[in-house]
Amino acid sequence: MLDIAAACLVLTALLAYLNHRFIGLPTTIGVMTVALVFSLALVALDAAGWGLGLRQHEESLLRSVDFSHVLIQGMLSFLLFAGAMHVDLSELKSYRWQVGALAVVSTLLSTLIVGWGMWLVLPWVGLRLPLIECLLFGALISPTDPIAVMGILKTAGAPRQLELVIAGESLFNDGVGVVVFALLLDMLAGGHPPGVAQGLELLAREAGGGLLFGLLLGLATVRMLRSIDSYKVEVMLTLAAVTGGYALADRLQVSGPLAMVVVGLMVGNGGRRLAMSDTTRHYVDLFWELLDDMLNAVLFVLIGMEVLLVRLTPHTLLAGALAVVVTLLARALTVGLPVGALARAFRLPEGSGWVLTWGGLRGAISVALALSLPADSGRDVVVALTYCVVIFSILVQGLSVGRVVRRTVGERAR
């Protein structure tokens, strides 16, 4: 395990250096792009007989890293906590129903639209998936990825209120997506749809339990932080709250991601204001900023390298292009259109519907959920579709969302 961690960190550091020194893209996009190009180059060299076994070495490294487990059980708790720490809770409260509607209603509708849409268009390229597996793809691809979204928002230059809604939606819609994904996965395994009571029970336990657990853990953490003044101990307390809290949430079978979002909001708002000195605040912010940046870089390097393990064929590439179109269309219908039609109710600048549509990035969480599917005939297709959408989302949407913000919202909304 130490060798694997060392290899990932060394490779990430080298790719980050190359990007910063010669390319100049945002770090997360830059390291993923370099990793992706490097991996594709190894495929080409190996096909030409000049690979020198490098592709096999990289594949061996990737197979030794359970991407789904590393993200869901490892990195996700830190990244969600760090992201939520920098969201102003008082501002988020003023947009609570907008965020709630986008995180719950839009995610559910998008799951249905993407699922049915893919079920209808896949035969066009000679592929067929059962409707339940298409709906599973809809559930894992509909939530926006807070890791990707918040990383790109730092450089997009969106108006504050729009940035707040995008960040809030991305932090909370994963809980909804994971619950729907779990219900559909149970249906796939059992061969019959779960009852309404079963679905409500799972929603209450996972989402409601996660929110309640996060509230209790956040209160306890803030109370402990307030009782001392030692930046070293307080940094350790925040780290313990994340690692221990996420592990306990998993044991309690409640949503760890939602719990970490709530804890991050409480520590980042009440904790920073009431329980930390200026010195402690400086070190806590610095620690979590550095950890967030490093884990993001490692994560996006792994995404770029995972292309070696994705079975991409002419059929799946065409299907992936269709998946990009269907996913964007679903995002426009469930988010962009309502926001544009109800601009006054959402209290967002004119043109925000376009930004929310194009800025709904998908990332590592979607890949991790796809890789967690049982190994059967449909899994490889779903993984390939997911990878195509994620790569397009990060490289094309991520690099152009700043331009979309400037052209649609403009400086007048700042």
C-alpha positions, 0 to 999 in steps of 0.5 A: 500500500505504501508503494502504491501511495508513493507512486501516485503522489510522485506521479501527481507531483511530476504531472503538476510540475509539467502542467505548471511549467509548460502548459498552464491549465488549472491544476486539476484539469492540467494533470488529468489532461497530461495523464490522459495523453500519456496513457493514450500514448502508451496505448499507441506505442504498445500497439506499434510494438514500442511500448517496452511494457510501460502500458502493462506497468501502468495497468498493474498500478491501476488494478492495484488501486480500487478507484471506487473504494479509494474515492468513496471510502477515502478521499471523498470525506476530506474533499466534501468537508474542505469544499463545504468549509468555504460556503457561507451558510448565511448566504446559502440559507437565503437560497435554500429552496433553490438549492433544494429544488435543484438537488432533489427534484432536478436530480430525480427528473434528470435520472429518468430523462437520461435513463429513458433517453439512453434506452431509446438511443443506444440501439442506434449504434448497435448497443442495447442495455436493459432499462434498469441499467440505463436508469442506473447510468442516469442516477450516477451521471445526473448529480453534479460532482462537487469536487469538479464543480468547486475546483473549476468555480475558483477560476470561472468568475461567476457572480457570487449568488450563482456560484453559491447555488451551483456549489450548494446544489453540487454538495447536496445532490450527490446524496440524492443520486446515491440513494436513487442509485442504491434503490435501482441497484437493489432492484437489479439484484432482486429482479423486482422494483422496491416498494414505496415504503422501502424507498422512503425508508432508505431515503430517511435512513441515508439522507435524513440520518446523514444530515442528523448525524452531521448536525450532531457531529458538527455541534460536538466538534464546534463545542470542542474547538471553542473550549481550547485555543491551540491551532495544532490540536484544533487542526487535529480535531477537524481531521478526526471529525472527518476521518472518524465521522465518515467511518462511523457514518458508514457503520451506522448506514447513514450518508457519510457524504451528506454528514461531511457537508453538514460538518464542514458547513458548521465548522467553516461558519460557526466554528471559524467565527466563534471557536477559533482565534485568528491564528487557528483560523489561518492554520485550519484554512491553510491545512484544508486548502493544501489537503484539498488541492493535493487530493484533487490533483491525485484524483484527477490523475487517476481519472486520466489514467483510468482510460487504460481500463475502460473498454472503448470501442467504436460502438461505445465511443459513438454511444458516449457521444450520444450520452454527452448529448442526452446528459446535457439535454437532461440538464437543460430541461431539468435545470436550465429551463426552470431557472430561465423561466423562473428567473425572478423566483430563483433570484439569479442574474439573467442568463444563469440557466445557461451557466447552470446547464454548462457548469453542471460538471460530472467527475470522479464520483460518477466514475466511482459509482459506475465501477462499483456496479456488479461485473456483468455484460452491461457494466463495461458499457456503463463505465465507458459511457460514464467515462466519456461524459466525465472527460467531456465534462471536465475538458470541454465544459470545465475549460469553457465555463468561464467564457460562458459566464462572461458571455451570458451573465457578464460583468453587470451581474457582479 
